[in-house]
Amino acid sequence: MSNDNSAACEFCDEFAGGRANSFSVNYGRELRDRTILEADGFRVIPSLGQIAPGYLLLVPNLHHRAFADMSCEELTAAETLKDTVAVNMREAYGGVVFFEHGIRTRDSGGCGISHAHLHLVPFTDSRKPLDQLAKEFPFDEISAFRD
């Protein structure tokens, strides 16, 4: 594992087949694994707290706190998988927004998961979610992970 605290990490425990994670507690009797797609050290899984049908997460298998902590090779692999999934999501839903939020340090806020993950949220209208988000939250749109 790349960074500290992987032993107490929800995703690390889940990916190792552990039982001390939200997925196992809530769905472990019905499903052994929620991985939809896995490639080059990353996996795509449905979010447990979906706010829209088709809401997915792209997660590195190795423990990193943020995508910014990954090597260029890892970022390239993640971007390739993201682009593959994006094609399918756009065909099914019309649009998709990608974003990362989380914690790099214990005092930085975020969602409480200390393992890097990219949210892939589908939507049907091409600009409305971005326009609404821009009013409430400052963000920078980037064209590639390396940016």
C-alpha distance (Angstrom), angle and dihedral (degrees) to the residues before:
residue distance angle dihedral
M1 . . .
S2 3.78 . .
N3 3.79 105.4 .
D4 3.79 139.0 29.2
N5 3.80 125.2 -84.3
S6 3.81 95.0 36.9
A7 3.82 88.5 131.3
A8 3.82 90.6 63.9
C9 3.81 94.5 39.7
E10 3.82 120.5 121.3
F11 3.81 94.2 -145.2
C12 3.81 95.7 42.3
D13 3.80 90.3 52.2
E14 3.81 92.0 46.2
F15 3.82 94.3 47.6
A16 3.82 90.6 49.0
G17 3.82 90.1 54.5
G18 3.80 93.5 -106.6
R19 3.78 126.2 153.6
A20 3.84 100.4 -140.5
N21 3.80 96.4 88.5
S22 3.80 136.7 89.4
F23 3.80 94.9 -110.9
S24 3.80 93.4 54.2
V25 3.79 93.8 43.5
N26 3.82 93.7 49.9
Y27 3.81 103.5 31.2
G28 3.81 107.9 11.9
R29 3.79 93.4 107.7
E30 3.81 92.1 56.5
L31 3.83 102.1 33.7
R32 3.79 134.0 27.6
D33 3.80 93.6 -161.2
R34 3.80 136.8 10.2
T35 3.81 96.8 -158.3
I36 3.80 111.7 133.6
L37 3.79 97.7 178.5
E38 3.80 133.8 2.5
A39 3.81 128.3 -170.3
D40 3.80 139.2 153.1
G41 3.80 97.0 -7.7
F42 3.81 97.4 -42.3
R43 3.77 135.3 92.6
V44 3.78 136.3 -161.6
I45 3.80 115.5 -137.3
P46 3.80 134.4 170.0
S47 3.78 114.2 -103.3
L48 3.79 115.3 -110.2
G49 3.81 90.2 -143.7
Q50 3.78 98.9 48.7
I51 3.78 116.4 -177.5
A52 3.81 92.4 -177.4
P53 3.81 136.5 21.2
G54 3.79 110.1 -89.1
Y55 3.83 94.9 25.8
L56 3.81 107.3 159.0
L57 3.80 139.5 177.5
L58 3.79 127.6 -142.3
V59 3.81 107.7 -149.6
P60 3.81 133.1 179.4
N61 3.80 114.6 -125.6
L62 3.80 90.0 -137.9
H63 3.77 118.6 69.1
H64 3.81 113.0 -99.8
R65 3.80 124.3 153.6
A66 3.81 94.3 -142.6
F67 3.78 140.5 2.2
A68 3.81 87.3 -111.1
D69 3.82 88.1 67.1
M70 3.81 93.6 59.6
S71 3.79 128.6 97.2
C72 3.80 121.1 -106.0
E73 3.81 88.8 -107.4
E74 3.79 91.6 54.3
L75 3.81 91.5 47.3
T76 3.80 90.7 51.2
A77 3.82 90.9 51.3
A78 3.82 91.0 47.6
E79 3.79 92.2 49.0
T80 3.81 92.1 50.1
L81 3.81 91.2 52.6
K82 3.83 91.6 44.1
D83 3.80 90.8 52.1
T84 3.81 91.7 49.6
V85 3.79 92.4 51.0
A86 3.82 91.7 43.1
V87 3.81 91.7 59.7
N88 3.80 90.6 55.4
M89 3.80 93.8 43.3
R90 3.80 92.1 50.7
E91 3.80 90.6 50.1
A92 3.81 91.4 50.3
Y93 3.82 101.0 37.6
G94 3.80 109.6 14.6
G95 3.78 98.8 -119.8
V96 3.77 143.7 22.7
V97 3.80 135.0 -159.6
F98 3.80 120.4 -152.8
F99 3.77 122.3 -158.7
E100 3.75 141.5 156.1
H101 3.77 124.8 -147.0
G102 3.72 128.5 158.0
I103 3.75 142.9 101.4
R104 3.79 130.5 -56.5
T105 3.79 93.1 172.9
R106 3.80 130.2 23.1
D107 3.82 92.0 -109.0
S108 3.81 98.1 47.6
G109 3.80 99.2 87.8
G110 3.77 119.6 -136.1
C111 3.75 132.3 131.1
G112 3.80 98.4 -45.2
I113 3.82 96.9 -110.1
S114 3.79 108.1 116.1
H115 3.81 94.0 -161.6
A116 3.81 120.9 90.2
H117 3.79 114.3 -104.6
L118 3.77 135.2 163.6
H119 3.80 118.5 -142.2
L120 3.81 116.7 -136.2
V121 3.80 107.6 -165.3
P122 3.81 119.4 180.0
F123 3.78 124.0 -147.5
T124 3.79 136.1 172.0
D125 3.81 102.8 -137.3
S126 3.79 112.1 67.9
R127 3.85 101.4 -137.9
K128 3.81 111.0 12.8
P129 3.84 97.8 90.8
L130 3.80 92.3 48.1
D131 3.78 92.9 46.5
Q132 3.81 91.6 50.8
L133 3.81 93.2 45.5
A134 3.80 91.3 49.8
K135 3.81 90.1 57.5
E136 3.81 93.3 53.4
F137 3.81 106.6 27.7
P138 3.77 130.8 34.8
F139 3.78 112.5 -128.3
D140 3.77 141.4 162.4
E141 3.76 118.3 -131.6
I142 3.80 112.0 -140.8
S143 3.78 130.3 -169.8
A144 3.82 98.0 -149.4
F145 3.81 138.3 18.5
R146 3.79 91.1 -115.2
D147 3.81 88.5 62.7
